[in-house]
Amino acid sequence: MELTIKQSLQKIVGPENFTDALIDMISYSSDASEHHHRPDAAVWVESVEQVSAILKLANEHKVPVIPRGAGTSLSGMAVPERGGIVLDMSPMNKILSVSIEDRLAVVQPGVVYDQLEKALAPYGFFFPPDPASGKVSTLGGNVATNAGGLKGAKYGTTSDYVLALKVVLADGSILRTGSKCMKSVSGYDFTKLFVGSEGTLGVVTEITLKVNPKPLATATCQATFDDLAQAGNAVSEIMRSGIIPRVLEFLDDQCILALNQSADLNLPEVAAMLLAETDGYTQEETEYQMAKVVKALKNNNAIAIARAASAEEAEELWKARKSIYAALTRLNYNITIEDVTVPISKVAQMLVGIKTISKRYNLPIPTVGHLGDGNLHPGISFDGTNPDEVERVEKVATDIFKLAIELGGTLTGEHGIGLGKAGYMSLEHDVQALRVMSNLKRMFDPNNILNPGKMGLEV
Ligand SMILES: Cc1cc2nc3c(=O)[nH]c(=O)nc-3n(C[C@H](O)[C@H](O)[C@H](O)COP(=O)(O)OP(=O)(O)OC[C@H]3O[C@@H](n4cnc5c(N)ncnc54)[C@H](O)[C@@H]3O)c2cc1C
């Protein structure tokens, strides 16, 4: 990095908030994916003014800028693929206001998801998206990735809760989007455009979120199936039964084997397991929903259905689901967790199709799913030191993406495009859509300094 740029950065953030030390560059070279590339420098930012001055400087010198929250991206989104400056947003971690009457929380982007949950709990409110990384991932990262979670079927994703943003654009100018109202149709919806844009259009420095009153009652059950398609069909029947469960999680036979090998759970070796949870403001309302779930499970030949009679029993039923990712990492040297979503009516076909792909390439693909919204995480387990297996992993991933698209699905339900799926964008989007996306990127960021190389935008 040119000395003048380094000196200017130090002047903007203070020398103590600037680093180009090798150890820091190595830390910032990766996220939770398999991608790596070192930046040239990193800065810890504390204010919108600093972000604005840095972007102005970077734009003038055409240096890449990579906004970063907690670095938990699973698709290489936070990796500085072309070097440049990492903008570490974590010091901007204040909850600026909570207004329960207005159902609003205004936060800085470095606030961790759980930090907001803790702040809302005394009011009996919550912020629903609930990504599994919520203990560490930041709200800025959640906005930039449109994070979702286990409760997505009922409560939607981050995008459903972002009302307004303050964003610094590539030239350093500051844009306000949206409003603090529950409804607004005033002008183009820039807020939605920035949500899920993976740091490629601007740097989010303030977020206004809608929050919800927290349900008071839950009911939990677990069911096993000896036929994969029947588990998928049970999901379809639950989703058309007139209720929406807040959780509808799925584990396949390979997941169950992995859990039995590494966790002391003694699970029955069946083809599939579903975990369902309903919620509401009274126990009666919650039980009404659970009765519909149980009926659909029975209609589709569940072998066994276990209902939790207490919070402790519910916790027991959750154990398999909560232990699964740790168990999967112990199956082989490497695991790549994919993330596709299909329409709910196609879940059964997708599950059966993944098994066919697994046989075709002779690689295990244990699959976890948030089936209430059709979101599947097929995990490709392999030995990264074996070139033949590595080559087959690519082919498996390609076939999974193609199948999801053929079934009317999408490349990613929550992990984003980043670097991992940039090369697959044309499978899902037609030439026109890709051209408009590239044009938008060029309009917001003519010098391509904001997180370049992500999302397959350079067409
Ligand atoms: C164990 C584990 C479980 C996970 N579970 C889920 C899950 O259930 N659901 C889910 O959706 N994801 C999940 N993820 C993925 C990841 O946690 C989410 O994508 C999360 O939203 C990323 O937040 P972060 O703060 O770590 O952002 P980072 O990884 O630091 O950044 C992600 C992207 O956001 C951009 N960005 C960050 N801050 C800003 C900002 N202020 N302005 C503009 N752009 C910004 C970055 O440039 C990058 O493109 C999981 C990851 C792990 C490791």
The ligand as a Gaussian input file, in Angstrom:
#p B3LYP/6-31G(d) Opt

LIG

0 1
 C      -21.610000     -21.483000      12.728000
 C      -22.284000     -20.588000      11.720000
 C      -23.665000     -20.595000      11.642000
 C      -24.302000     -19.771000      10.716000
 N      -25.664000     -19.782000      10.674000
 C      -26.309000     -18.949000       9.831000
 C      -27.730000     -18.929000       9.791000
 O      -28.406000     -19.640000      10.522000
 N      -28.319000     -18.072000       8.941000
 C      -27.597000     -17.253000       8.122000
 O      -28.199000     -16.479000       7.377000
 N      -26.252000     -17.264000       8.122000
 C      -25.581000     -18.078000       8.949000
 N      -24.221000     -18.089000       8.973000
 C      -23.471000     -17.192000       8.071000
 C      -23.121000     -15.818000       8.699000
 O      -23.093000     -15.908000      10.111000
 C      -24.114000     -14.743000       8.273000
 O      -23.986000     -14.535000       6.890000
 C      -23.939000     -13.417000       9.026000
 O      -24.996000     -12.560000       8.654000
 C      -22.614000     -12.717000       8.743000
 O      -22.435000     -11.696000       9.710000
 P      -20.979000     -11.160000      10.073000
 O      -21.113000     -10.058000      11.050000
 O      -20.101000     -12.267000      10.460000
 O      -20.525000     -10.558000       8.669000
 P      -19.176000     -10.806000       7.854000
 O      -18.955000     -12.261000       7.623000
 O      -18.083000     -10.028000       8.482000
 O      -19.550000     -10.120000       6.479000
 C      -20.525000     -10.691000       5.640000
 C      -20.795000      -9.752000       4.466000
 O      -21.389000      -8.564000       4.956000
 C      -20.639000      -7.409000       4.556000
 N      -20.747000      -6.430000       5.637000
 C      -20.491000      -6.619000       6.945000
 N      -20.758000      -5.479000       7.627000
 C      -21.186000      -4.572000       6.716000
 C      -21.616000      -3.217000       6.788000
 N      -21.654000      -2.558000       7.941000
 N      -21.950000      -2.589000       5.651000
 C      -21.932000      -3.249000       4.455000
 N      -21.532000      -4.510000       4.329000
 C      -21.181000      -5.173000       5.443000
 C      -19.242000      -7.943000       4.302000
 O      -18.518000      -7.141000       3.389000
 C      -19.540000      -9.312000       3.718000
 O      -19.864000      -9.191000       2.364000
 C      -23.537000     -18.924000       9.862000
 C      -22.147000     -18.923000       9.960000
 C      -21.522000     -19.757000      10.873000
 C      -20.026000     -19.715000      10.952000

